[in-house]
Amino acid sequence: MSLLFQIAPVAAGFPAHRARKLLGRLLRVSLQAIPTIAAVILLNFVLLQSLPGDAADVLAGESGSATAESMALLRKHLGVDVPVGQQFINYLGHLAHGSLGYSPRYGTSVVDLIMTRLPGTLFLMLSGLALALLIGVSLGFAMAFWAQRWPDRILSALVLVLYSTPAFWMGLMGTVLFSVHLGWLPSGGEMTLGADLTGWSHLWDRVQYVILPASTLALAFAAIYARLTRAAMLEVRRQDFVRTAEAKGLSPLRVMFRHVLRNALLPVTTMAGLHLGHLLGGAVVVETVFGWPGLGRLMIEAIQAREYNVLLGILFMSSFLVILANILIDLVHAWLDPRIAVD
């Protein structure tokens, strides 16, 4: 196995010693994430238990009437009739067995319920993040390349407008313009129901439905990445190695792209990792505006129904995904800057 780790990176053009350092760093940051996950589990449970009411109250309200005996039986059936400490122990027992509990309202396990909604949210989040990075880095590159000239000033004003505009308003205006007036894009949902599309037709259908919500989710973050890319590139541009590259006669565009942009991406990738949690929070609003079936809408439904098992499962899964994404961002940093891998 150790021989494989030595041969495979070299065959791929990646030095074996850097691969070992990256693997060591991956192990360290993974171990450091364990206390964070434990703290998230405890904090989520305590906060949700502090909320008033439970699923039994909601079900009784929906039925119109309930006696003290029926409420006691219902709470026993839902498992909320035991002390909070025992509920937490039961929850930890479910986690130890790879389970997130059961949802009586939906009639299925929380894991299965989340897994039916998670792909939609991940698709929306990753599409929004990719679009935000593409737009933001491109605008930031152009702003840095033409710094202090009229393209920079125009793009800076555009970035300020994007950052200042609320996401829900942008989503509604996009729906009015591109769906209602122009008819170019669908106004809601994630795919055409009953179309039975396959292959490229299915892919294009999904892309059409994700353009508006992903753009709504991405534009505000793209403005942040644009400003950050511009500032980082102007800082790197003053370094000695950039002046050396310019002295060798390389074109300004090549110097900016190959030497300046790569070193300026470190703060951008750091911010992208920190924004994953914000993207998930923004997805709640975007999914509501566009009727996108994801974890955001499921979270709102679970809050209204006091489905604490579902809420705990969503919060745990979301926290785990954010921690995993930050670990990957850390490895990207170590790849971009070899000095980080030895820290």
N, C-alpha and C positions, 0 to 999 in steps of 0.2 A: 504493500500500500504506500509506504514511504517512497519507494522507487517511482510509483505512478505519479505522486505529487511533484517529483523532481523532473520527470520526463515530459509530462503533459504540458506544463507551462512553457517549457523551452520550445516544444514542438509548435506551440501557438505563438511563438515570438515574445513570450513573457518570461523574464528572468526567474529562475527557481528560487533565489533568495528573497525576491520581492513577494513571490507567491507564499512562501513560508511566513513572512512577516504579516501578510494580509490575513492568513489563516489564524495566526496567533492573535491578531487584533480582533478578528471576528469572535474568537473564543472569549476574550476579555470583555468585550462590550456585551456579549450575550449573557455572561455571568452577572454583569452590572445591571442588566435589565430585570433580573429576577426580583430584587427588592422593590423595584418600581411596579411590577405587575402585582406583587402582594399588596402594596399600598393602594393601588387602584381598586383591587377587589374589596378591601376593607372600606375604603372611602365611599365607593358606589353603594355598598350595602347600607352603610350608616345613613347616608343622605336620603336614600329612597325610603328607609324605615321611618325617617323623620317626617315624611309627607302625611297629611291627614287622609283617613279613609283607606279602604282596601278593595280588592276585587269583589268581595261579598257585598259590600255596600252598593257598588255599581250594579251588580246583578239584581239585588233586591229592588233598587230604584227602577230598573228597567221592567221588572215584573209587575210593579205597581203596588205590591203589598208583601209583607213578610212578618212572621211571628218570631218571637225570641228563640223558640225551639228550632225553627227552620234556619234561622241565621246561624245558630250554633252548629247545626249539621253542615251547613254550607261552608262555614269557616274550617271545620274539621276536614271536609272533603278537599278544600283548597290548601290545607296545611298551614293556615295562618292562625290557628288556635293555640299554638305553643309559644313559649317565651321567645323573645328576639334572639337571645343567645343560642337557643336550640335551633331556630331557623337558620342562623348563620352556620352552625355546625352541619346542618343538613345540606346547606348550599355548598359548603366546602366538600362534603362527601360526594355530591353530584359532580363537582369539578374534578375531583380525584378520579372519577370513573369516566371522564370525558363527556359528561352530560351537563346541560344547562337547565335541566328541569323540564316540566310539562306545562302546556298552556291549555287549561280547560275550555277557554273561550274559543280557541281555534281548533281544538281537538287534535293536537299534534305536539310533538316535542319541540322545544324552543330551538334546538339545533336545526331541525328540518325546516322550521319556519324561517329562521334567519337565512339559511342556505338558499331558500327560494327567492329572497329579496337581495341578498348580498351581491350576486353578479351584476344586477342592474346598477346598484350604487357604485360598485367598483368601476364598472364601465363608464359611468358618468364622471366619477372623480378623476380617473386616469385620463379620460378624454379632456376634461377641463384643465388638469395640470399640464398635460402635454401641449395643449393649445396656449395656455398662459405662458409657459416657458418659450415656446416658439415665437409668439408675438412679442413677449417682453424682451427676450434676448436680441431679437432682430431689431426692435426699436432702439434698445440700448446701444447696440453696435452702431446703428446709423447715427444716433445722437453723439456718440463718442467720436466717430469718424469725422463728422462735420461740427465738432464742438465749437461753440461761440459763433456759429454762422446761422444763416436764416433757416436751414432745415432743422438744426438743433432747436431753435426757438419755437418753430411750428410744432414739432413733435413733442416738445416739453409741454406746450399748452394742451395738446391732445391727451397726453398722459395724465395731466392734472384733471381734465374733464372725466376721463375714465375712472380715475381713483375716487372722485367726488360723487359719482352717480350711484345711488342705491341699486343693489343687484335686482331686487324685485321690480323696481320701476323699469330698469333696462330690459328685464324679461318680458314685462307686459308690453312695452313699446315695440320690442322685437316681434312679439306675437301679432300686434296690430299691423305692423308694416309688412312683415314677410309672410304671414299666414292669412290675414284678413284681406289686406289691400292687394298684395302682389300674388298671393296664392302659391308661393314657391316652396314653402316648408309647412309640415303639419304643426298644429298648434298644441298638441299634447299626446301623451302616451309614449310607448317605446317601440312599437312596431305596428304594421298594418294587420289588424285582426282578421283571421279567416282567409288571408291571401295565400297561405301555403307556399311561400317562396323558398327557394334553395339556392345555394352557391352564391355567385356574385349578386344576384338579384336580392337575396336576403340581406347580404352585407350592405348594399346600397340603401335598402329600405331602413336598416338600423342607423346608418350614417345620417340619413335625412331627418330622422326623429331626434338624434342626439345633438345636431348642430346648434339649435337654439338654446337648449338648457346648458350645454357645455360652454357655449360662448358667454352666456349670462354668468355662469360660475367663474369663467376664466378672466374676464376683462379687468376687473378690479385688481386681481393678483398680477396680471400682465403689466399693469401700470407700475406696481412695486418693483417687479423684476427689471423693467426698463430703466427706472431711476437707479437701481442698485447696480445693474450692468454698466451703465454710463459712468457712475462714480468709480467703480472698481477698475474699469478699463483706463480711465484717465489717471488713476493712481499707478497702475502697472506701467503705463506708457512712459512714465518718468524714470523707470528703472534702467540700470546700466546695460543689462542684456538686450533691452529693446534698442537702445542707441547703437549697440554693437551690430545688431541685425540690420539697422538702417544704414550703418556705415559700410556694410558689405554690398550695398546696392540693391537690396530687395525692395520690391514695390511696396508702397505704403499699405495697400489693401492686404497684401500677403503678410506683412508684419503685424497688422492689426488682427488678422484672422488667426494666424498660426501661433504667434508669440504672445500677443496681448490677451486675446479673448480666452484662451485656455486657462491662463493663470487668474483671470478675472471671474471665472465660473465658480470658484470656491465659495464666496459669500452667497452667490445665487442658489447653489445647491443646498447650502445650509438653510437659507430662508425657505426653500421649497419643502424641505423636511419638516420645518416648524409649521408650515402652512397646511400640512395634511389634516391636522385636527380642525383647522378653520374651514378647509374644504368640505369636511364631513358635516360641520355645522351649517355651512352654506347650502349643502345639498338638501337639507331639510326644507329650506325655503324654496329652492329651485324645484324640488320634486313636488311640492305643494302647488306651485304656480303652473307647472306643466303637466301635472297628473302623472308623474313618473313613478312607477311601482318599485320603490327601493326601501332601504332601511329608514330613511327619513320619515316617510309617510307611515311606516310601521311603528316607528317610535311615537309619533303623535297619536296614533290609534291606541297604543299600549298605555300612554299617559292618561288618555281619556277613560280607558277601561280599568285603570289601576292594575294592569298586568305586570307586577313587579318582576316575575321570572323572565318575561320577555324583555323588560327594560334592562335588567341586570345582564342578560345575554347580549343585548345590543351594545351596551356600554363596555362590557368585557371584550367583545369582539372588536369594537372600534378602537379601544385602547391598545389591544394587542397589535392591530394593523398599523397604528401610528408608531408604536415602539419598533416593530419590524421594519417599517419604512425608514426610521431614523438610523437603524443599524445599517441598512443598505446605503443610506446617504453617507454615513461614516466611512464605509468601504470605498465609495466613490471618491471621497476626499483623499483617502490614502492612495488611490490609484492616480488621481490627478497630481498630487504632491507627494513624492516618495518619502519626504521628511516626516510626514504625519504617521506613517506606518511604524516608525521606530519609537514613537512616544510611549 
